[in-house]
C-alpha cells in the first residue's frame, strides 16, 4: 500500500533530478459537476450465488454508454453522465438501473451490491476477456484473482490542476467518515471477518492501490507518474488505483473509498456528502485558506479503524492527535456543510447521511439479518437484493 509523507517528497524530487516529467493536462471543470460509477454483482435468483453472465446481459442491452463491463464476468457497472448534483445523478442512475434490472431478471438473476458477497468463492469466478484484464491478473496473481469486491466511485469537477492535490490531501481527513458510512463487506467466503469493510483491506493489496501520496502540487504528481511509467509500474495513468485520485481527462477528483452501496437512497446521501466536501475545500482554496491535513500515519490508522470498526471507530481528527467517535464528528461535519449543500441544491440528500447511523450501516444490517436467520447467508443476499427496490 502506498505510504505518504517523506516518501512522496523524495519520489517527486527523484523525478526532477533524474529527468523532466511529462506534462499531464488536466481538463478542468468550469463548474463543480458530479458523476457516479456504481458496480453490481449478478446473483442467481435461486441459489443467490454469483453468476458469470455479465457478457450476455450487456450484449442484450446493446450499445449503452451508461453500462460497462468490469474485471470479472459477474459484474456490471452503471454510470451517470455529467450531473449537476446528487439528485440529478440518482435520477440518471435510476433510469439505467430500470433497464438493466429487467434484462437481468428475465435471465433468472438479480442485481446485488455490497463490498463483498457473503459466501461466494473467488476460485469459481471468470475473468472478462480483454488484454488489460489479463495483464492485471498475470502481474498480481493470487491477490488479483481474489478481487471479488464491488464499490462506488464518485467524480467531482475541479476547475484547475493546481487545486487537485491540496484537495485530495485534505480530503483524506474525512476518509474514515466516508468508509464507515459505506462499509458493507463484513463477510468473506462464508466467514465473518470481524471487519466492517474487508474490501478496503483487500483492495489495497494491489500494486498502485490504497492511500494516495500526500502531494501538494501538480508537478509533484506529474513527477510521480513519470517515475511510474519509466520504471514500468504502469503504462497508463488509469492504472494508479488510489482510493482518491485525479482523473485528468475528465477534469475531476475521483473518490473510490466506498464499499458497494445497496440502495439508491444511501447512495444519494454519500454522493451529496462527497460533492459538498470537495466543493467546500475548493472554495476555501479560492478564499486563500491553507487546507488542513494530517500526517500520513494518522491517515493510514484512520483507514484501518474505519475498516475494522465502521461507525464505532474512534478516529484521529488532526495533526495534534485529538480523537473522537466518528459519528460524533459526523454530526458537526454535516452542520458545517449545510450551506454548501444548499448552494449545490442537494440539502435533502446530504440530510440523508444522518439516517445511515440511525438505521444502521450496511455491514450492521447484514450481521443483523444473519443473526435473525441462524447464520443463513443466503438471507443476507435476499435482504441486499430487496434493498435495491426500496
HELIX and SHEET records of a PDB file:
HELIX    1   1 UNK A    6  UNK A   18  1                                  13    
HELIX    2   2 UNK A   54  UNK A   61  1                                   8    
HELIX    3   3 UNK A   86  UNK A  106  1                                  21    
HELIX    4   4 UNK A  122  UNK A  124  5                                   3    
HELIX    5   5 UNK A  131  UNK A  145  1                                  15    
HELIX    6   6 UNK A  161  UNK A  171  1                                  11    
HELIX    7   7 UNK A  172  UNK A  174  5                                   3    
HELIX    8   8 UNK A  175  UNK A  182  1                                   8    
HELIX    9   9 UNK A  198  UNK A  203  1                                   6    
HELIX   10  10 UNK A  218  UNK A  230  1                                  13    
HELIX   11  11 UNK A  237  UNK A  239  5                                   3    
HELIX   12  12 UNK A  264  UNK A  286  1                                  23    
HELIX   13  13 UNK A  296  UNK A  309  1                                  14    
HELIX   14  14 UNK A  310  UNK A  312  5                                   3    
HELIX   15  15 UNK A  326  UNK A  344  1                                  19    
HELIX   16  16 UNK A  347  UNK A  351  1                                   5    
HELIX   17  17 UNK A  353  UNK A  359  1                                   7    
HELIX   18  18 UNK A  362  UNK A  372  1                                  11    
HELIX   19  19 UNK A  377  UNK A  387  1                                  11    
SHEET    1   A 4 UNK A  67  UNK A  69  0                                        
SHEET    2   A 4 UNK A  75  UNK A  79 -1                                        
SHEET    3   A 4 UNK A  34  UNK A  44 -1                                        
SHEET    4   A 4 UNK A 109  UNK A 112 -1                                        
SHEET    1   B 6 UNK A  67  UNK A  69  0                                        
SHEET    2   B 6 UNK A  75  UNK A  79 -1                                        
SHEET    3   B 6 UNK A  34  UNK A  44 -1                                        
SHEET    4   B 6 UNK A 152  UNK A 157 -1                                        
SHEET    5   B 6 UNK A 252  UNK A 255 -1                                        
SHEET    6   B 6 UNK A 244  UNK A 247 -1                                        
SHEET    1   C 2 UNK A 187  UNK A 188  0                                        
SHEET    2   C 2 UNK A 191  UNK A 192 -1                                        
SHEET    1   D 2 UNK A 209  UNK A 210  0                                        
SHEET    2   D 2 UNK A 241  UNK A 242  1                                        
SHEET    1   E 2 UNK A 314  UNK A 316  0                                        
SHEET    2   E 2 UNK A 323  UNK A 325 -1                                        
END                                                                             
